[in-house]
Amino acid sequence: MEVRQILMQPDISVIIPSGRPEMVSDSIRCLELQDIARETFEIVVVCVNGQLLAESLQSRVRVVHVDQLYPPGKMRNLGAAAARGKLLAFLDDDCLPPANWLSYMKQAMEGKERYAAIGCRVVSSVDGFWERCADYSLFAAYQYHSERKTALGSAAIVVDRKAFEQVDGFDEGLLASEDWDFSLRLMAGGWGCWFATGVEVRHNHGCNSLSRIISKAFLYGRRSRLTAQERHRDQMTGLARLSLAMSSPFLYWLLILPYAMLVCLLQSAQFVLQDRNVLIYFPIMLSSRVSYHIGVWKGLMTEPGGAGK
């Protein structure tokens, strides 16, 4: 692993794990427009073509060069190991933060004692029908308009470095739900995780058709195999624990449709007051949830006992 260092000692390290150099350039340009002094934060990009990226941008970017793309957790951990900030801001390479993202997240963190992580709203960068369907189908955890203490997604999150190191960062063995697992381990360690709504990051997720939403949901499910869910069984809802009880590939198939329907109904009830279009998106949300659970079932069939590992 080769690290190219360019910045002085920062307060915040923005870590971007990337397998898409053509997209990460836009994320970096948004970060260069932040409303805080440039010397107070560094940008750390973890990618395969690191040297090429640094030269093409010709900006103050630190690059962690890896020999191959690793699972998300390991990519973030490699960036954190090279970072120097007291706060670690993780940003996906398809996310575009507004100019006040870092200043708002830093202030939110400072205002909450014993809170180790602050997340925020992440919504599609395109205001189209399929893109909004994808927001609620694949990224529902980012769509709330009310602040809350909760497990967080890692698309745009700021974490206290001390807490990050206390729980040994992200689990590098998980192919999915590693951010949810990370949040729950933080909370088990006595730290809080807070979802803030005062800033909104745009997400170029590229889900502009039903087929893309369905295929991505299936992939998430197949990678999941309920491994992280099994690890945190005691923190799951009764409904979720039922899915774990039926995680045998032969039993799980029977649960897919009724479980997907119940989850989508509960989610729609939460979101409908803030966005009545959720009622229109519901069939897509349901199709996506069914596809996710078929993916889980496929993963369990491929590697039986995955949920129990």
N, C-alpha and C positions, 0 to 999 in steps of 0.2 A: 504494500500500500504506500503510495507516494502522496505527500501533502505539499501543496504549494502555498506559502504564506505571503499575504500581501497587506493585511490590515494591522493597525495598532491594537492595543488592548481594548476590547469593547465591553459594553454593559450587556448587550444582547447578541446572541449568535443565532442567526436565522439559518436553519439547516434544511436543505432541499435535496431529498433523494430523487435521482432522476434517471430514467431510461429513455427520455425523449428530449434530446438537446434542442430540437426545433420548437418545443413548447416552453422549456424552462427559461429561454431568453426573455419571453414576455413577463414571466414571474419576476425575474431579476430587474427588469426595467421598472416594474411597479415598485419594487423595493427601493430602487434608487430615487424614487420620488417621495419617500416617506417624509413626514413633517417634523422629524427629529434630526438632530445633527448627525451627519453621516459617520463621523468618527465614533459615535456611541454604539454602533452596531456593525457586525460583520455578516457577510453572506458566505455560507459554506455549502458548496454543491458537491454531492456524492454521485459520481457517474463514471462510466467506462471511458468515454472520450474526454477526460478532464482537461488535458493540456490544450486540445483544440478549442474547447469551450472558453477557457480563460483568454486565449489569444483572440478569438472572434469577438468577444464582448469588450475587450480592452478596458475593463473596469476593475475596481478593487474587489475582486471575488477570490475567496480561498477555495481551492479545489482538492477534494479527496478522490484520488484516482483508484478505482477498483478494477480487477481483472475480469469481472463478470457481474451481471445483475444478481443481487442476492434478494431474499425475501425482505419485505418492507421493514420489519423490525431490525434486522441486521444493518440495513442501509442507514437507518436513523441512528443506530448505536455507533456506527463508524463515524458519522458526522459529529455526534456528541463528543466522541473521544478526541477529535481534532479541534473542537470548538473551545473558545476561551471565555465566553460570556458567563455571567452569573445566572442569566435567564437563557433558556434554550427555546427558541421559537421554531416549531416544525411546520413546514409548508410543503404541500404536494406540488409537483411540477406543473400541474394543470390548473393551479389556483392563482387568481389575480387579486392581491390585497389592495384595499383603498389606501390613500395617503396617510390616514390616521390610524392604520391598523396597529403598528408597534406602539405608538404613544398611548392609545386607548388600552391595549392589552396590558402594558406595563403598569399603567395607573390602576387598572382593575385588580391586578395582582397585588400591588402595594396596599390596596384598601381592604384586603381580606387576610386576616391573620390565620396562619396554619392552612392556607389554601396553597396547594402545590401546582395546580394546573388550571388554566383558564381557556375555555373554548369559545367559539362564536358561531354565528350563522354563516353557512356556506350554501350559496344558491347558484343556479345555473347562470352562466354569463350570457346566455341567449334566452330571451323571454318568449319561447315558443311552446306549443302544446306538448310535444314529446319531451322537451327538455324539462318542463315543469312536472310532467308525469314521472320522469326519472328522479327528480328531486324528492318526491314523496315515496316513490317505489324503492329506490336504492339508497337514498341519503336522508331518510326521515328524521334521524337524530339531530340533524342540523337545521331543521325547519321551524323550530319553536320560536314564538314571539315573546315568550315569558322567560325570565331568568330563573335558574334552578340549580340545585346541587344534584349532580348526576355524573355517570360515566360519560366520557367524551370520545368523540372521534378525533383522529389526528391529522386531518387535512389542513387545519389551520389552528394550531394550539401553542400556547406558551407554558413552559414548565420550569419550575424552580430547579436549578441544577443540583442542589443538595438533596432534594427529595428524589430526583431522577436517579442519582447515584445510590441512594439508600435502598431503592428497590431493584437495583441492577438493570435499569433501563427496560427496553422492550424485550419480550421473549423472542429470541431469534429462531426458535423452532416452529412458531405458529405461522401458517400461511394466510390466515384470515383472523379477524377479531383480535389482533394483537394490541390494538389501541384500547379496546374495551377491557381486555385483560390487564393492561398497564394501569388504567384508571382504577380498577378494582383493587389491585395490589397497593396502589397509593393510599386508597381509603382504608385498607386493612392495616396500613402502617401509621394510621392516625392523621393523614393529610386529607384535605378536602379538594374536590374537583368542581368547578363552577362553570356553568354555561351562561355566557353574557350575550346580550342582544343589541348592544349599542354600536356595533360595527358589523359589517357584512362583507364577506369575501366572495368574489365571483369565481365560479368553478366551470372550467371548459371540459365537461365530462364526455362530450362527444356522443351522447345518447340521443340521437335525433330520429329514432324510429322504434317501432315496437320490437323488431327483431334484435336490435342492439340492447334494449332494456332487458329482454328475456334472456339473451345469451350471457349478459354480464351478471344477472341474478343467479343463473345456473352455475357460473364459474365461482362466484362467491360461496355458494352452498357447497360445491364440490370441494373447495379448498378448506372450508370450515370443518366438516365432519363432526361438528359439535364438540371439538376438542376443548376449546376455551370454556364453553358452557359447562361441560362436565367438571372442569377444574373449580368452577365457582358455583357449583350446584346449590350451596346453601344461600346464595344471594339471588337466585332465580325466582321468578314468580311461580305460583302453583301450576299455571298453564305451561310454562316453559319446562318445569320439572317433569311434567307428563311426557313431553317430547323426549326427554332424556331417558325416562323409564321405558320408552318404546324405541330406543335407538338401535335395536337389532334391525338389520336391513330388511328382514322379512315382516317385521311388525310396523316399521316406520312408514311403509307405503300406505297403510290403512289410515294413518294420521294426517297425511299431507293436505287433503282438501279441507276437512273441517278445521284443522289448526290454522291454515292459511286464512280461511274466512274469518275466524274469530280475531286473529291478530289485525287484519285489515279493518274490521269493524271497530275495534278499539282505537286504532290509530286515526281513523276517519272521525270518530267522535271527538278526539283531542284536537284535530286540526280544523274542523269544519267552521268553527266560530271565527277563526282568523282568516280562512280562505274557503269560501263556499264552492269554489271550483274543485275542491277535493271530491265532491260528489260525482263530478264528471270524470275525474281521474281514477275513481274507485275500480272500474274493471281492469285497468292497466296495473294498478297496485296489486290487485288480487292475482292477476296472471303472473306478475313478477314474483310474488310471494310463493306461488305454487312452483314456479320454475326454480326458485332458491331451494325449496325443500326437496324437489326432485334431484337437484345437485347434491344436497346432503345425502340423500338416499344412494345416489350413484357413488359418492365417496365412501359411504359405509360398505357398499357392495365390493368396491375395489380394494378397500383395506378394512375388513371387518374388525369390529372392536375399537374403531377410531375414537369414539366418544369416551371410551374408558381409559384412554392412554393418558 
